[in-house]
Every structure is written in C-alpha cells, then in structure tokens.
Amino acid sequence: MTKPTHPPARPISRVLVANRGEIASRIFRTVRATGRAAVAVYSDADRELPFVGEADVAVRLGPASATESYLSIPAVLAAAAKAGADAIHPGYGFLSENAAFAQAVQDAGLTWIGPRPESIIAIGDKRRAKALLQARAPEVPLVPGYHGEAQDDARLVAEAHKVGFPLLLKAAAGGGGKGMRVVRDPATLAADLAEARGEGLRSFASAELLLERYFDHIKHVEVQILGDAHGKVVSLGTRECSMQRRHQKVVEEAPAPHELTNGNGDCAIDMEACAVRIGELIGYTGVGTVEFLVDLATRRFYFLEVNTRLQVEHPVTEETTGLDLVALQLAVAEGRPLADLLPRAFLNRSFTPTLHSVEVRVYAEDPSADFAPSTGRILLWRAPSAARDIRVEPTVRTGSTVTVWYDAMVCKLIATAPTRAAAIAKLAAAVRDLTCLGVRTNRGFLLRLLADPAFAQHTHSTGTIAQILAAGPAAERGGGDDAALCVATAWYARALADPRRRPWGHVPAGWRNMPGPAPSVQWDVSGGAAVRVTYAPANAGHDRVADESGEIPALTVTTPAGREVLVEVLSWTEEAAGIVTAVVAMDGVAATYTLAVEEPAGPRLPRAGLDGVKVHVHARHLPEAVVLAKAPKLKVRAASDENNDTTAKAVMPCRVLKVAVQHGQAVARGDTLLVVESMKMETRIVAKVAGTVEVRVREGAVVEAGAVMARIVPAKQDAAA
C-alpha cells in the first residue's frame, strides 16, 4: 500500500460532536477540559436532554427521524458552519464509520477527528477487509468462510455447504449485531439469506453478505489501537466483551486474560501484534478497535472486524491505562506524533495494567417482555453515591423523556479496582444504588449477570446470557413485589389522610359511621395482574388508619398470598413533588425506599380520587423497580379477558418490516405473524393461539402504539362459524 496522505495539520479550537446522549457528553468533557469550545447538535426529540446544555453552543439539526437529523450530512455540515466549528468528532454510531461523511468534512475545510476516509473504505466493509488481509497480511488468522464478490443466492448456497453448518451470515457493511443470522439447518438457509440481506439493506444500505463458520463456544476479545499521521500504530491494551445478547455487548471489561491473546501456537504473532499489523497496513490514524473471536475448544483466535471509531466500551481502557482516548484523538487529528503523546511503555509494548475495570450498559427496556424498549418520562434519576467511586456516563436526568427514535441506553456504569472480583463487586453495588424511575430498565437483569457463577469464574462465553435466559426468570421477583406492595399501601393510606386528595376533605381519614370490613386497595403490579391487599391499624384502640396530623401508625398489611406484615413507617421525607424517601420496617426489618408518584394524564373528576395513580418503588435490595397502579374500586377484571386477548398490538410506534402470513391463513400458536422494527430493534410478533389470522397492516407501514396489527380468530370460533 502506498504511503498515506493526510490533510495539513492545524490546531483545533471549536469541535462539533455529530452525535447525541452520553457519548456527546463524554466528548464535551475532554473538549472543554483541553481549552476548546464544544458544539452540540440535536434533533427535536432530544432538545431537553442533558448533552444539549453541556456544550458551549447547540444547533438544531432537524426532526426526530435520524435520517433528517443525525444521519443528514448536509444538516451536520450546515450546523458546523453556523456554529463556526473547525473540527467534527463523529462519536460512535450514526455517521461515525461513513467514509463519505469523513470526506465531506475534509472537503468543507474542517478537521475530521477520525481515521482517513481511505482507511474506513479499506477495512469498514467486512468482506473487502478479509480479502485485503488474506492478500496483504496472511499472518492474520481469518475465520474460515466465504467473502467473495459473487453474491447471487446460488453461489452463497453452494459456499454455505462448503463452509458447513452451523453457519453465520453477516452483513458485509454491518455492525452492532445487525444483519447477522446463525443457520443450523440447511433447510432454512434460503429464508435466512433473505432476512440477513433485508436487514443489511435497511440498516447499512448494502445487501452484501459474508459467510463464516459458526463457533458455539467463543469469547469476544478486542484490541484498542492508536495511530498517528506519521505511520506509527500502537496497541493500548485489550478488552473482553463476551457477555452478549443477540450479538450486542452488555458487559465489557479490561484487560482480557493474557491466555486468550498470546498466540495460536502456529501463529507467529500474538493478538495485539495482529491488530497493530492491520493498522499499519491501512495507514490507520486515530483510535480504532480490532475485534477477534477466540474458539474456546481450541484456544485459537480469529480476526473479526475493525471498528474505525471510538467504542461504547472505551472507558474501561481509559480506567486501566490512565489515558484519555478523546484527548489522544484530538491531538492526533492536529498532527502530533505518538512519541509526544504516550508514555514509553505504550510505545515499546511494555505496559502492564495493574487495575481491572468492568462496564455495564443500562437500557430502558423490559427484560420480562423480551427486552422490549421502554419509553416515557424519567420521574427520578439518581446516580450511585459518589462515595462508591464509580464512573457514570448518563444520557438522561430527572424529567428527560426516553423516546422511540434512538438507542434506549440511559447510562453506562464503570467500576475499577485492583482485582477483577473487587471491580465486579463494586459495580454490582453501584447498579443496586442506581435509581431510574418512570421507565423499566435492565437493572435487575444486570445484577443477575454480575452474580452469575460462570461470569464470576471467568468461564463465560458469548452464549452465557442465552443460557441464563433459558433458565427462566429470576426467583426473587415475588418477594420484591410484596415489599413494594406494603410500601405503596403505606403511601396510599397516607395519601388518603391528605384532604386535598379526598372528595370529602372535611371528613377525617378512615372515618366510618358503622363497622365494616378492613380497608383495601387494588393494585395493578408492573402492568401485569391486579392484586388486592387489605390493611388495618396495628395499634389497639385505633379505628382510623391515619391520625389527625396525617401521620401513619403502624399498619398490618395482608398480602395477596394471605401473609400479614407489620408495616412501620420510621421516616417519611418528601424531597420534591411526587418524590418520597422513606424508611419502612416490615416485621421489624427496616430498609430505605424511594417512591416516585405518577399522576394520571388529563382532567379528572374529584370522585376518581387516587384511581390511576402509579407508584414507582425502588430500593437497593429489590432486584428491579416495581410499578403499582391504583385500580378503581369497582373495576372488574376477569382474568380470562387478558388470557383470551388474541390481538397483536404495537407496544410502541414501529415499522412493519415483514408480514409473514396471508389474511385468512390458518396458524398455530407460536407461528410468526409479523416482524416489526422500533428503536433499532427487530421483534417477531407471534400468534398467541391457534386459529385464523386477520391481518390489519401492510409491509412498510408505520403504526402507532396500541394499534391492532393482527387478530386471531381462535380455532373453536372458526368451527362454530
């Protein structure tokens, strides 16, 4: 390869970050700390997110749709001109690995903070990258497979049988787990090829595929590289990212175990040397990540791909090396050589990390509903205590709205300690501390992963999460619901004592003119079943739940299972409107609970009282926040109403990618009806019962939340008709 050419180096003074959320905030911190000005860009959906106010200036890009905002090259360049930026940092995702965008930035006379467009082209496409390495760097081990130019179905089917099954189909231009299909049965190959092509076309505007041998038990290991404009490329260490769900990373850590990276026996160079060799081959500048898989059966590693950008998981490398990767990106973009930027240990590969760092990604999603994204307003956001010495990279704050338009990550948590075990324990404590009320999160799921024996013993693989999920839901959920029910019922009793919440405010709370049954309240638990609990004063001689001052004596709460619990409110602090911190003892065991009270939207009749109010309950010992909605007293909910619901509804706004059945077709329970996409996730909609399907949508349609997309007429009804 010819010696790369670079635009003339010049100082950077004003950086536009062509991204959003936590990564924009993270880049702004370094930009401003190094004496430069920071420019934010935002869409209409993001105007109230924290990152917008953290920059020196912010420029509106356009509507919420990414194609009209963060993916619009003309809009980003116009924003740079308007704000007077002289450099653009792409962050990750969106346009970060788009060679045309990199070239357009340079053509506009701006400094591109990233690798040369030629490098992105050379290595960004997986198929072409493997062909390049096979020809120019045969010492780099490649996964056995097919990465040729012929892409017709007949050729791919023939090559698939040569590679053998199980087989992995990958979008050549893909990343982030998109456009990937594992094929175990040759009979499904044609359908899998069509799905992988379609996803690649929708996500990356390319239907080209490559075929690889699929390994059932692997680890995912990557090397952080850094190159300058003077031909020097170095490794900044390794990371392991084997805890993945659907090919997407959930937990990341640094460094990777040495035994996974130190060579293949017959390979002349180790993993870090392979990564540096690839960087040198393409004249790489800036920060990049070279990814490998390690087959646990043979301990051999194979090249996967190069990500030509800053990674989501870059903080664990920063924590274990003491380096600021964004500061290095800025310096390299100004033309400075690595010899002036790095300690000698990184230049001669003698650096040995003495710390271990682990990161988790906290998402607004519902693990109990197949990880469906959760949208809505954040009623309360509270990061882990500063005393825990945790690095927190948030996207949201109290009052922010999680929308359907973008990735549902709400924050990253990073813990660093002298040992891996200490870092994991520290991180688990921080996850328990984290408070995010108003949307469902994967907090409880993350705690389950961090406590998994295979992860703790470092024997996990990319299939570990699937094994955990196959084992069923976590066992501790029921106890958490009971505790939340008791705390919410104490709130309810206290709220009834507030004259402003009662239709007849002048009547003392709990007053009765004749004996009657113990008061009760019906709650809908986390959007699921409705349950009723009763409560009564625990102190002899009291005939009211609350005294004249509104204070609550001890209550005896009877749970849905019939267990009586003595509930004592030891302290009750209203921190803000609708936000309460309370210390509550249950049968003598006290804990601190945080409550966020969500009032129903729209006008309400006085007689409605507390009906429809939602109480979100968080505590460190609860695996996840519990949401309890006060149901109307006269509400009649037959369990069969929900069990017999045979409609397929959109849980949020989505686009119909595929209609898999014909109107009037007979289907069995579990058959796929539709494939929809929302928040960058594809979801299969399946038949709840056997019967005849009525299709209500077309492929390509955009439907609103709650819309009925299909309905099943059960087989018994068909027969009766």
ZALUMDREN-586569 format. One record per residue (C-alpha): x, y, z. Coordinates in steps of 0.5 Angstrom, whole numbers, padded with zeros to 4 digits, always signed. Each point is the difference from the previous one (the first is absolute). Layout:
N
XYZ...
***
This chain:
721
+0000+0000+0000+0003+0007-0002+0001+0005+0006-0006+0003+0002-0001+0007-0001-0003+0005+0005-0003+0007+0000+0004+0005+0003+0000+0000+0008-0002+0006+0003-0003+0002+0008-0007-0002+0001-0004+0006+0004-0007-0002-0001-0003-0007+0000-0007-0002-0002-0002-0007+0002-0004-0003-0005-0004-0005+0005-0004+0000+0006-0001-0002+0007+0005-0003+0005+0006+0000-0006-0001+0007-0002+0000+0002+0008+0006-0004+0001+0004+0003-0006-0002+0007+0002+0003-0001+0007+0007-0001-0004-0001+0005-0005-0001+0006+0005+0005-0003+0005+0005+0001-0005-0002+0007-0001-0004-0001-0006-0007+0002-0002-0006-0005+0000-0005+0000-0005-0006-0005+0000-0005-0001-0005-0007-0003+0002-0007-0002-0003-0007+0002+0002+0000-0007+0004+0006+0002+0004-0001+0007+0002-0001-0001+0007+0006-0005+0001+0006+0002+0004+0005+0000-0005-0003+0006-0004+0001+0004+0006+0007-0002+0002+0003+0003-0007+0002+0007-0001-0005+0000-0005-0005-0004-0003-0003+0000-0007-0007-0004-0002+0001-0005-0006-0007-0001-0001-0006-0005+0001+0001-0006+0005+0001-0005-0006+0007-0002+0000+0000+0001-0008-0002+0007+0001+0005+0002+0005+0006-0004+0003+0001-0004-0007-0001+0006-0004+0007+0002-0003-0003+0007-0002-0003+0001+0006+0006-0001+0004+0005+0004-0004-0005+0006+0000+0000-0001+0007+0007+0001+0000+0001+0006-0004-0006+0003+0004+0004-0001+0007+0007+0002-0003+0003-0007+0001+0006-0002-0002+0000-0008+0001-0005-0005+0000+0000-0006+0005-0005-0006-0002+0000-0003+0007-0003-0007-0002-0006-0003-0004-0004+0005-0005+0006+0002-0005+0006-0002+0004+0002-0005-0005-0002+0003-0006+0005+0002-0005-0004+0004-0004-0001+0005+0006+0007+0000+0002+0002+0002-0007-0006+0005+0000+0003+0003+0007+0007+0001-0003-0003+0003-0007-0003+0005+0004+0007+0002+0003-0002-0003+0007+0005-0005+0004-0003-0007+0000+0001-0003+0007+0001-0007-0002+0004-0004-0005+0001+0001-0007-0006-0001-0005+0004-0005-0004+0001-0004+0007-0007+0000+0001-0001-0003-0007+0005-0005+0000-0002-0003+0007-0007+0002+0001-0003-0005-0004+0001-0007+0003+0000-0003-0007+0005+0004-0003+0004+0001+0006+0001-0008+0001+0002+0000-0008+0005+0005+0002+0003-0003+0006+0000-0007-0004+0004+0003-0006+0005+0005+0004+0000-0003+0007+0000-0007+0000+0003-0001+0007-0007+0003+0003-0005-0006+0001-0006+0000-0003-0007-0004+0002-0001-0005-0006-0005+0002-0004-0002+0004-0007+0001+0007-0001+0000+0000-0008-0003+0005-0004-0005-0004-0003-0007+0001+0004-0005-0004-0004-0004-0005+0004+0002-0006-0004+0007+0002+0002-0001+0001+0007-0004-0006+0001+0006-0004-0003+0005+0003+0004-0004-0001+0006+0000-0007-0001+0008+0000-0001+0001+0004+0007-0005-0005+0004-0005+0001+0005-0001+0004+0005+0001+0006-0005+0000+0007+0002-0003+0005-0005+0003+0007+0001-0002+0007-0004+0007+0002-0003-0002+0007+0002-0003-0002+0007+0002+0001+0007-0003+0000+0007-0003-0007-0001-0005+0003-0006+0000-0005-0006+0002-0006+0003-0003-0007+0000+0002-0006+0002-0002-0006-0004+0000-0007+0003-0005-0003-0005+0002+0000-0008-0008+0000-0001-0001+0007+0003+0006+0003-0004-0004+0003-0005-0004+0004+0005+0006+0002+0004+0003+0002-0006-0006+0005-0002+0000+0002+0007+0007+0002+0001+0000+0003-0007-0006+0004+0002+0003+0003+0007+0006+0001-0003-0003+0005-0006-0005+0003+0005+0006+0002+0005+0006+0001-0004-0003+0001-0007+0004-0007-0002-0003-0007-0001+0007-0003-0001+0002-0006+0005+0006-0004+0002-0001-0007+0003+0004-0002+0006+0001-0007+0004-0004+0001+0006+0003-0002+0006-0005-0002+0006+0005+0002+0006+0004+0006-0001+0003+0006+0003+0000+0007-0003+0006+0004+0001+0003+0006-0003+0006+0005+0000+0000+0007+0000+0005+0003-0005+0002+0007-0001+0004+0003-0006+0002+0007-0002+0001+0003-0007+0008-0002+0000-0001-0007+0000+0000-0002+0007-0005-0005+0002+0000-0003+0008-0005-0004+0004-0003+0003+0006-0002-0007+0003-0005-0005+0000-0008-0001+0002-0004-0005+0000-0008+0000-0002-0002-0007+0001-0007+0002+0003-0004+0001-0006-0008-0001-0001-0001+0000-0007+0007+0001-0002-0001+0007+0003+0005+0001+0006-0003+0001+0007+0006+0000+0005+0007+0002-0002+0007-0001+0004+0007+0002-0001+0005-0003+0000-0001-0007-0004+0003-0006+0003+0007-0001-0003-0001-0007-0001-0005+0002-0006+0004+0005-0003+0007-0003+0000+0000-0004-0007-0003-0006-0003+0006-0005+0000+0002+0000-0007-0002+0008-0001+0007+0004+0000-0003+0006+0004-0005+0001+0005-0007+0003+0000+0003+0007+0002+0005+0000-0006-0005-0002-0005-0004+0006+0002+0006+0004-0001+0002-0003-0006-0007+0001-0003+0000+0008+0002+0007+0000-0003-0003-0003-0007-0005+0005-0001+0003+0006+0003-0004+0001+0006-0001+0007+0004-0003+0001+0006-0004-0005+0005-0003-0007-0003-0001-0007+0002+0002-0006-0003-0005-0006+0002+0001-0007+0001-0003-0006+0002+0003-0006+0004-0002-0007-0001+0000-0003+0007+0000-0007-0003+0007+0001-0003+0002+0007+0003+0001+0003-0007-0001+0007-0001-0003+0002-0007-0001+0007-0003-0007+0003+0000+0000+0007-0002+0003+0007+0001-0005+0006+0003+0003+0006-0002-0003+0005+0005+0000+0001+0008-0003-0006+0003-0006+0000+0005+0005-0004+0005+0006+0005-0001-0001+0002+0008+0003-0007+0002+0006+0001-0004+0001+0007+0003-0001-0002+0007+0005-0006+0000+0005+0005-0004-0001+0006+0002+0000+0003-0007-0006+0005-0002-0001-0003-0007-0004+0006-0002+0006+0005+0001+0004-0005-0004-0005+0000-0006+0000+0008+0000+0008+0000+0001+0001-0005-0006-0005+0004-0004+0004+0006+0001+0006-0004-0003+0004-0001+0006+0004-0007+0001-0001-0005+0005+0007+0001+0002-0002+0006+0003-0007-0002+0003+0001-0007+0003+0005-0003+0006+0005-0004-0003-0003-0006+0003-0005+0000-0005+0005+0002-0006+0004-0007+0001-0006-0004+0003+0003-0001+0007-0006+0003+0003-0004-0005+0005-0006+0002+0003-0001+0000+0008-0007+0001+0000-0007-0003-0002-0006+0003-0003-0007-0002-0002-0005+0004-0003-0008-0002-0001-0005+0004-0004-0006+0002+0003-0006+0000-0005-0007+0002+0000-0003-0007-0001-0004-0005+0003+0003-0007+0001-0006-0003+0001-0003+0002-0006+0005-0003-0005+0004+0006+0002-0005+0005-0004+0002+0007+0000-0003+0004+0006-0002+0007-0002-0002+0006+0005+0002+0006+0004+0005-0001+0006-0003+0001+0006+0006+0000+0004+0007-0001-0002+0005-0001+0005+0008-0003-0001+0003-0004+0005+0003+0003+0006+0007+0004-0001+0003-0004+0006-0001-0006-0005+0006+0003-0004-0004-0002-0007+0001+0003-0007-0007+0002-0002-0002+0002-0007-0007+0001-0001-0005+0002-0006-0006+0002+0005-0001+0004+0006-0007+0001+0004-0005+0003-0005+0003-0003-0006-0004-0004-0005+0002-0006-0003-0003-0001-0007-0001-0005-0005+0005+0004-0005+0007-0003+0002+0004-0005+0004-0003-0001+0007+0006+0001+0004-0001+0004+0006+0007+0000+0003+0007-0004+0001+0003-0002+0007+0007-0002+0000+0004-0003+0006+0007+0000+0001+0004-0004+0006+0007-0003+0001-0003-0007-0002-0006-0003-0004-0004-0002+0005+0000+0006+0004-0002+0004-0006-0006-0005-0001-0002+0001+0007+0001+0008+0000-0004+0000-0007-0006-0004+0003+0000+0004+0006-0001+0006-0005-0005-0003-0004-0004-0001+0006+0001+0007+0002-0003+0003-0007-0007+0003+0000-0003+0001-0006-0008+0000+0001-0005+0001-0006+0002-0005-0005+0002-0007+0001+0007-0002+0000+0005-0006+0000+0003+0002+0007-0003-0007+0002+0003-0004-0006+0007+0004+0001+0000-0003+0007-0001-0007-0002+0005+0000-0005+0005+0003+0005-0001-0005+0005+0000-0006-0005+0005-0005+0002+0003-0001-0007+0001+0007+0000+0003+0001+0007+0005-0006-0002+0001+0003-0007-0002-0006-0004-0006+0003-0003-0001+0001-0008-0004+0003-0005-0005-0005+0002-0001+0001+0007-0005+0005+0000-0005-0004-0004+0002-0006+0005-0002+0005+0006-0007+0002-0004-0001-0007-0002+0000-0002+0008-0006+0004+0001-0002+0007+0004+0004+0002+0006-0003-0004+0006+0000+0006+0005-0005+0005-0004-0006-0002+0004+0003+0002+0007+0001+0007-0004-0007+0000-0002-0002-0001+0008+0004+0005+0003-0002+0005-0006-0007-0001+0002+0001+0001+0007+0004+0007-0001-0005+0002-0005-0006-0002+0004+0003+0005+0006+0001+0005-0005-0008-0001-0002-0002+0000+0007+0004+0007+0001-0003+0003-0006-0007-0001+0002+0002+0004+0006+0001+0006-0004-0006+0004-0001+0002+0002-0007-0001-0007-0003-0007-0002+0003-0006+0002-0003-0003+0002+0007+0006+0003+0003-0003+0002+0006-0002-0007+0003+0006-0003+0004+0004-0005-0004-0002-0007+0001-0007+0002+0004-0006-0005+0000-0007+0001+0002+0000-0007+0001+0004-0006+0001+0003-0003-0007+0005-0004-0003+0007+0002+0000+0002+0005-0005+0003-0003-0006+0004+0003-0006+0000-0004-0007+0007+0001-0004+0002-0002-0007+0007-0002+0001+0005+0002-0005-0005+0000-0006-0002-0008+0002-0005-0003+0004-0005+0004+0005+0001-0002+0007-0004+0003+0007+0003+0001+0006-0003+0002+0007+0003+0004+0005-0002+0002+0007+0003+0004+0006+0004-0005+0004+0000+0004+0007-0006-0002+0004-0005+0006+0001+0001+0003-0006-0006+0000-0005+0003+0004-0005+0006-0001-0005+0003+0007+0001+0000+0005+0006-0003+0007-0001+0007+0002-0002+0001-0005-0005+0005-0004+0003-0001-0007-0001+0000-0005+0006+0003-0007-0001-0005-0004-0006-0001-0007+0000+0000-0002-0008-0003-0006-0002+0004-0002-0007-0004-0004-0006+0003-0006+0003-0003+0001+0007+0006+0002+0004-0001+0005+0005+0006+0005+0000+0001+0005+0005+0002+0007-0003+0003+0005+0004+0002+0007-0004+0006+0002+0004+0001+0006-0004-0003+0004-0006+0003+0005-0004-0003+0004-0006+0006+0002-0004-0004+0003-0005-0007+0000-0003-0001-0007-0001+0006-0003+0002+0001-0003+0007+0006-0003+0004-0003-0005+0006+0003-0004+0005-0005-0006+0001+0000-0006+0004-0003-0007-0002-0001-0004+0006+0006+0003+0004+0005+0000-0006+0001+0008-0003+0002+0002-0007+0000+0006-0004-0005+0001-0005+0000+0005-0006-0007+0002-0003-0002+0004-0006-0007+0001+0000-0003+0001-0008-0007+0003+0000-0004-0002-0006+0000+0005-0006-0006+0004-0002-0006+0003+0004-0003-0004+0006-0007+0000+0003+0001+0001+0008-0003-0006+0001+0005-0004-0003+0005+0001+0006+0006-0004-0001-0002-0004-0005+0005-0001-0006+0006+0003+0004+0006-0004-0001+0005-0001+0006+0007-0002-0002+0004-0003+0005+0008-0001+0001+0004-0003+0005+0007-0003+0000-0002-0007+0002-0005+0000-0005+0002-0003-0007-0004+0005-0004-0004+0006+0001-0008-0002+0001-0005+0004-0003-0007+0000+0003-0006+0003-0003-0006+0001+0005-0006-0003-0004-0007+0002+0001-0004-0003+0006-0006-0002-0005+0005-0003-0005-0002-0007-0002+0006-0003-0004-0002-0007-0002+0007-0004-0001-0003-0003-0006+0000+0007-0003+0007+0000-0001+0001-0007-0001-0005+0000-0006+0003+0006-0003+0002-0002-0007+0002+0006-0003+0007+0002-0002+0001+0007+0002+0006+0005+0000+0003+0001+0006+0003+0007-0002+0001+0003-0007+0003-0004-0005+0001-0002-0007-0002-0007-0003+0005-0003-0004-0003-0006-0002-0007-0003+0000+0001-0008+0001-0007-0002-0001-0005+0001-0005-0007+0003+0002-0005-0006+0002+0006-0005+0001+0000-0006+0005+0005+0001+0005+0003-0004+0006+0001+0003+0007+0008+0003-0001+0000+0001-0007+0003+0006-0002-0005+0005-0003+0004+0007-0001+0007+0003+0001+0000+0007+0003+0006+0005+0001+0000+0005+0005+0006+0004+0004+0004-0004-0005-0002-0007+0003-0004-0005-0004-0005-0004+0003-0004-0006-0002-0008+0000+0001-0002-0007+0001-0007-0003+0001-0003-0001+0007-0005-0005-0002-0001-0005-0006-0006+0003-0005-0001+0004-0006+0004+0007-0001-0003+0006-0002+0006+0005-0002-0001+0007+0001+0006+0003-0002+0005+0000-0006+0007+0000-0001+0004+0006+0001-0006+0003+0004+0002+0005+0006-0005-0002+0005-0002+0004+0007+0001-0003+0007-0006-0004+0002-0002-0001-0008-0003-0007-0001+0004-0003-0006-0003-0007+0000-0005-0004+0003-0001-0008+0001-0007-0003+0000+0001-0006+0004-0001-0007-0003-0006-0001+0004-0004+0006-0002+0002-0002-0007-0003-0007+0001-0006+0004+0003-0001+0004-0006
***
